[in-house]
Each structure stands twice: as C-alpha cells, then as structure tokens.
Amino acid sequence: MNISILLGVIGPWQIALVVALVLLMFGGKKLPELMKGIGQGIKEFKDAKDGSEKKDLPGKKTES
C-alpha cells in the first residue's frame, strides 16, 4: 500500500470540515477565548524556548 495515498493532501473540503467541527464543539462565543489562549501558550513556549525573559514594560498590565 502506498503511504502517500494515505497521507493525502489537505484541501479546502478538509479545512472546512475541521472548522465546522471546531465551531460545533466550542460554539461561536467560546472560540475567540480559545484562540487567545492558544496564542498566549505559543508565545510563552517560544519565549521559554529562546530562554529570554522579557521585563515588563512600564504601563503594561501583567496577569496574576
């Protein structure tokens, strides 16, 4: 069996299906909060990977 056939190519129908499933699972109101959390997690991961600890800028709020 050819492995490239199993992997396939991600097309517009597959992307639309994933988006529809995410909307059904989380709903329209919860989705922006989910994306914000994912973005913050990615940012924290990159900062930790680079080993840089950025100091808080004046006027910038920090969450506790």
PyRosetta script that sets phi, psi and omega in degrees:
from pyrosetta import init, pose_from_sequence

init()
pose = pose_from_sequence("MNISILLGVIGPWQIALVVALVLLMFGGKKLPELMKGIGQGIKEFKDAKDGSEKKDLPGKKTES")
pose.set_psi(1, 135.0)
pose.set_omega(1, -177.4)
pose.set_phi(2, -81.0)
pose.set_psi(2, 122.4)
pose.set_omega(2, -176.6)
pose.set_phi(3, -67.7)
pose.set_psi(3, -29.9)
pose.set_omega(3, -179.1)
pose.set_phi(4, -66.4)
pose.set_psi(4, -27.6)
pose.set_omega(4, 177.1)
pose.set_phi(5, -70.2)
pose.set_psi(5, -38.5)
pose.set_omega(5, -179.5)
pose.set_phi(6, -67.8)
pose.set_psi(6, -39.3)
pose.set_omega(6, -178.9)
pose.set_phi(7, -71.3)
pose.set_psi(7, -42.2)
pose.set_omega(7, 177.0)
pose.set_phi(8, 66.0)
pose.set_psi(8, -171.9)
pose.set_omega(8, 179.6)
pose.set_phi(9, -121.7)
pose.set_psi(9, 135.3)
pose.set_omega(9, 178.9)
pose.set_phi(10, -75.7)
pose.set_psi(10, 120.2)
pose.set_omega(10, -178.8)
pose.set_phi(11, -115.1)
pose.set_psi(11, -177.9)
pose.set_omega(11, -177.4)
pose.set_phi(12, -63.8)
pose.set_psi(12, -31.8)
pose.set_omega(12, 179.7)
pose.set_phi(13, -69.1)
pose.set_psi(13, -38.2)
pose.set_omega(13, 178.4)
pose.set_phi(14, -67.3)
pose.set_psi(14, -40.8)
pose.set_omega(14, 178.4)
pose.set_phi(15, -64.3)
pose.set_psi(15, -43.5)
pose.set_omega(15, 179.2)
pose.set_phi(16, -62.6)
pose.set_psi(16, -39.2)
pose.set_omega(16, 179.1)
pose.set_phi(17, -64.9)
pose.set_psi(17, -43.3)
pose.set_omega(17, 179.2)
pose.set_phi(18, -64.3)
pose.set_psi(18, -43.6)
pose.set_omega(18, 179.2)
pose.set_phi(19, -62.3)
pose.set_psi(19, -43.1)
pose.set_omega(19, 179.5)
pose.set_phi(20, -63.8)
pose.set_psi(20, -41.0)
pose.set_omega(20, 178.5)
pose.set_phi(21, -65.7)
pose.set_psi(21, -39.6)
pose.set_omega(21, 178.5)
pose.set_phi(22, -65.3)
pose.set_psi(22, -42.1)
pose.set_omega(22, 177.8)
pose.set_phi(23, -63.3)
pose.set_psi(23, -38.8)
pose.set_omega(23, 178.5)
pose.set_phi(24, -67.9)
pose.set_psi(24, -37.5)
pose.set_omega(24, -177.0)
pose.set_phi(25, -73.8)
pose.set_psi(25, -43.5)
pose.set_omega(25, -171.7)
pose.set_phi(26, -105.9)
pose.set_psi(26, -22.5)
pose.set_omega(26, -178.9)
pose.set_phi(27, 81.9)
pose.set_psi(27, 163.1)
pose.set_omega(27, -176.1)
pose.set_phi(28, -70.0)
pose.set_psi(28, -31.4)
pose.set_omega(28, -177.2)
pose.set_phi(29, -78.3)
pose.set_psi(29, -33.0)
pose.set_omega(29, -176.1)
pose.set_phi(30, -84.9)
pose.set_psi(30, -19.4)
pose.set_omega(30, -175.2)
pose.set_phi(31, -61.6)
pose.set_psi(31, -45.5)
pose.set_omega(31, 178.5)
pose.set_phi(32, -61.3)
pose.set_psi(32, -37.0)
pose.set_omega(32, 177.2)
pose.set_phi(33, -64.9)
pose.set_psi(33, -39.4)
pose.set_omega(33, 178.8)
pose.set_phi(34, -63.8)
pose.set_psi(34, -45.2)
pose.set_omega(34, 179.9)
pose.set_phi(35, -65.3)
pose.set_psi(35, -37.8)
pose.set_omega(35, 177.8)
pose.set_phi(36, -63.0)
pose.set_psi(36, -43.9)
pose.set_omega(36, 178.6)
pose.set_phi(37, -63.4)
pose.set_psi(37, -40.8)
pose.set_omega(37, 178.4)
pose.set_phi(38, -64.8)
pose.set_psi(38, -42.6)
pose.set_omega(38, 178.8)
pose.set_phi(39, -62.3)
pose.set_psi(39, -42.0)
pose.set_omega(39, 178.2)
pose.set_phi(40, -66.0)
pose.set_psi(40, -38.8)
pose.set_omega(40, 178.5)
pose.set_phi(41, -63.9)
pose.set_psi(41, -42.0)
pose.set_omega(41, 178.3)
pose.set_phi(42, -64.8)
pose.set_psi(42, -42.3)
pose.set_omega(42, 179.5)
pose.set_phi(43, -62.4)
pose.set_psi(43, -45.5)
pose.set_omega(43, 179.2)
pose.set_phi(44, -63.5)
pose.set_psi(44, -38.6)
pose.set_omega(44, 178.7)
pose.set_phi(45, -63.7)
pose.set_psi(45, -45.2)
pose.set_omega(45, 179.0)
pose.set_phi(46, -63.1)
pose.set_psi(46, -42.0)
pose.set_omega(46, 178.3)
pose.set_phi(47, -62.3)
pose.set_psi(47, -42.7)
pose.set_omega(47, 180.0)
pose.set_phi(48, -68.2)
pose.set_psi(48, -36.9)
pose.set_omega(48, 179.6)
pose.set_phi(49, -65.8)
pose.set_psi(49, -40.2)
pose.set_omega(49, 179.9)
pose.set_phi(50, -76.3)
pose.set_psi(50, -16.8)
pose.set_omega(50, 179.4)
pose.set_phi(51, 75.7)
pose.set_psi(51, 16.2)
pose.set_omega(51, -179.1)
pose.set_phi(52, -99.0)
pose.set_psi(52, 129.6)
pose.set_omega(52, 174.6)
pose.set_phi(53, -108.7)
pose.set_psi(53, 108.2)
pose.set_omega(53, -178.4)
pose.set_phi(54, -80.1)
pose.set_psi(54, 135.0)
pose.set_omega(54, 176.7)
pose.set_phi(55, -79.9)
pose.set_psi(55, 147.6)
pose.set_omega(55, -179.7)
pose.set_phi(56, -65.4)
pose.set_psi(56, 134.7)
pose.set_omega(56, 177.2)
pose.set_phi(57, -81.9)
pose.set_psi(57, 149.2)
pose.set_omega(57, 177.4)
pose.set_phi(58, -60.6)
pose.set_psi(58, 136.1)
pose.set_omega(58, 178.9)
pose.set_phi(59, 87.1)
pose.set_psi(59, -6.5)
pose.set_omega(59, 179.0)
pose.set_phi(60, -92.8)
pose.set_psi(60, 131.3)
pose.set_omega(60, -179.4)
pose.set_phi(61, -78.4)
pose.set_psi(61, 144.2)
pose.set_omega(61, 173.8)
pose.set_phi(62, -118.1)
pose.set_psi(62, 141.3)
pose.set_omega(62, -179.4)
pose.set_phi(63, -93.4)
pose.set_psi(63, 140.2)
pose.set_omega(63, 178.7)
pose.set_phi(64, -114.0)
pose.dump_pdb("model.pdb")
